[in-house]
Amino acid sequence: MNIASFLEDVQFNSNKPALTLLLDTDFSKEIRIVFKKGQTMEDHQAPFAIIVHIVEGIIDFGVNKEVKRLTAGHILSLKPHEVHNLTAIENSIVRLTLSKTDSVKRVKEVL
């Protein structure tokens, strides 16, 4: 059994969102992305389906030329290759679930 916390040891970067791989399981990678107010992830896409969960804060989430305001507790799924972007309206913690075959390095390059 592995245990991790999305709310412990949270550290913000001043110039870009901070990424931490919290769990690497047999079927997924669980990543914490910490945004300071105003930080963004520009348009990008994933080669596999992903799940995005707003743990804390407010995120404007853009997909298909539409922006949805997501608050703590919202969760969404995206199909492979859906172009999307994120903007932190306030300090936020986001859980990103990747396929086991996806790469954390790929996400870091988006930041």
N, C-alpha and C positions, 0 to 999 in steps of 0.2 A: 504494500500500500504506500502511495505517495500522497503527501499533503502539502498544499500551498495556499497562500492567501493573496487575494487581489487587493486587500486593504492594508496589509502590513508592509513596512519598509518602502513606502511610496516615495519616489524621488523624481522631481521635475527637472527637465533640461531647459535651459533658458532659450536656446535657439531652435530646437526641433522636438517633436514628441519623443518620449523615452520608451523603449521597448525592452521587455523582459520575458524570456521563455520561462514559464512557471512549471509546466508539466509537459513531458514528452512521453505519451502513452503508446500502447500497442495500436491504437486506431486514430489518434489525433495529437495535435500540438496545441496547447493552451497558452496564449500569449496575453500579457498585460501591456497595453499602450496607454501611457499617461500624457495627457495634453494640458499645457497651460492655456489659459484663456487666449484666444486668437490664433493658436497654432493650427496648422492644416496638414492634411495629406492630400496632395493634388490628385487629379484624375489618374486612376490606375485600375488594373484588373488582376484577377487571380486565375490561374490555369485550372483550378478545381473549385468546387462549391465551398463557401465559407459561411460561418455564423458570426454575427457581430452582436454583442450584448453591452448595453450601456450600464456599467456598474454604479457609476457616480457621475453627476454633472449633467450638462446639456450639450448635445452635438447636433449640428446641422449636417444631415447625411444626404448627399446628392447622388442620384442614380437616374439614368434615362431622362436627363434634362429636367428632373423634378427634385426639389429639396424638401425633405421631411425633418422636422424638429423632433429629436429623440431625447427623452429624459431617462433618469435612472429607472431601471427595470425593463426598458424596451429591449427587445431582441428581434433580430431579423436574419434572414438567410438570403444569400445571393447564389445564382447559378454561375457556373464557370464563365469567365470572360465578360461579365457584366462590368462596364466601366462605372466607377464610383469615386467619391471624394468625401472628406470629412473636414469640418471646421468646428473647433471648440468654442462655444459661446461662453462657457465658464470653465474653470479647471475641471477636468474630467478624467475618469478611468474607464477604459474600454477593454472588454474581453474579446479577443479574436480567436476563433477556433478554426484551425487549418486541418486539412486532410493530412494524414501521416506522410503521404508522398510529396506534400508541398514543402517549400523551403523557407525557413526563418530568414535566411540571407536575402531572399527575394523581397520580403517585407521591409527589412532594414534598408534596402536600396531605395524603396519608395519614400522613406522618411527623409 
